[in-house]
């Protein structure tokens, strides 16, 4: 296992859930944390629009994902793990998942499936901990971090589906610095592709034959919280976050796009903090009641949410709004 840890560190493997945090640092933190009981969690929440790679991976490589989970459990020194499923995903793959869990039990490991009602905040790691513990699904104050005091107060290591796939790939010698990209067109899925993680948006679209015939812009990393770039920027920009690309016609109605984003945030806010709860609600209502886009009021609310929201959900709304204004509409932020 020490050889695997060293290889993961040398390869620069990062988590694919969105934060791109080095995998070896998570492993080291949980391994060194004091405590007789430790947990591992696979997070297959995937509640953001435009991100749908988990289903693709589980359908084709579920055994490899479970092998990655086994390797993590072995390194951490635990025989118990939770596999958090977006309920719609579990319903699709239940028979396959239950079979793999039975196989794990034969190896002395217990994998418990937790089926969550699909939500965006459910993918936030501390909100997930609360959900599994039967508490209100909302983020916790950090620190302490899950690696210090996670599930039931024990050190906990959380990875998403693609990260476990990558860990197993490192172990079997097939890791090639590729990642999975979810590609959509105006919110409609086009496909999932496994391509180099250092390719630009343009390279990915060309390789997958997804370059549109019209003038376009893209949103990358998530179709709610992701940054927005013009087609000229696609030549140099890479895809971070959760690895998604959403293509929009340049003539997309700004008001309709903003309403889509605002409604999503208003619907998905957990209500824990006032800036996010009221800010997202007010943005949704404000736009519906206006003939023109009231940019002054919108940006005042967005700035407040960015600076004062309790967690990244409320703060992240600033990224699409500011980059869309600057890169597509040519407005100063």
C-alpha positions, 0 to 999 in steps of 0.5 A: 500500500505504501507503493500505491500511496507513493505512485498516487503522489508522484502521478499528481492524482487529484479528486474529480469531485470538483475541488481537485484536491490532491488525493495523497493529502486526503489519504495522509490526513485520515491515516494519521488522524487519531481514532480507533474507528475510521470510515470511507465514503464514495460520493455518487451524488452528482446533483449539479446540472451538466454533470452526469459522468457517474452513471457512465462510469458505474454502467461500464466500470463499476467493478473498477470503482469498487476495487478503488474503494477496497484499496482506499479502505485497506490503506485507511485501515477500515472494513466499513464504507458507505456508498452514497447514491443519488437515488435515481442512480441507485435505482438504475444500478441496484442489482449490479451494486448489490452483487459487488457489495456481496463480493466485498463481504466475502473479502471481509468488507462491509459496504452500506448503500445510502440512497439520497434524495437528489440535491445539489447540497447533498454532494457537499461532503459535510452535508452528506455526513449529516444526511447519513447520520439522519440529521438535517442535510446542511453543511457543517462548520469547518474545521474540523474537517471530515478527515479529523471528525467526519462520520459519527465523529470519526476520521472519514475519507470521502472520494467520488466515483471517478476518483476511485476509478483513477485510484484503481487505474493507478494500482493496475498500471492503466492510469493515463492522466485522462478524465471523464468529461460530460458534454451538453448542448444547451442543457441537453446531454451529448455524451461522456468522454474519457480524454486527457485532463490537460486538453483545452475546451476546443481540443475536447470539442473537436475530438468528440465532434461536438463543435457547433456550427453556430457562434457559441459560448461554453460553461465549464465545470458545472452548468450552475456554478461553472465559469463561462467563456467565449468560443475564442477563449475555448482555444486556451481554457481547460476544464476544471471542476467536475469536468463538464462542458455545456455549449450555448448559442451566442444568441441565447437570451440572457434573461432566460439563462440567468433565470435558469441559474437563479431558479436552480440556486433558489431551489437547491439552497438548504436554507441554513444561512440567510445570505444564500436562502434569501439571496437566491430567492430574491434573485429568482423573484427579481428577474421574473418581475422585471422586463429588463435585467436589473443588473445593479440589484442583481450584482449587489445580491450576488456580491453579498452571497459571494462574501457572506454565504456559509458554504460554497453553494451560495458563494459559487453563484458569483462565478457564472454571473461574473464570467458571463457578464465579462466574457459574453456580454462585455460588461464590467463586473 
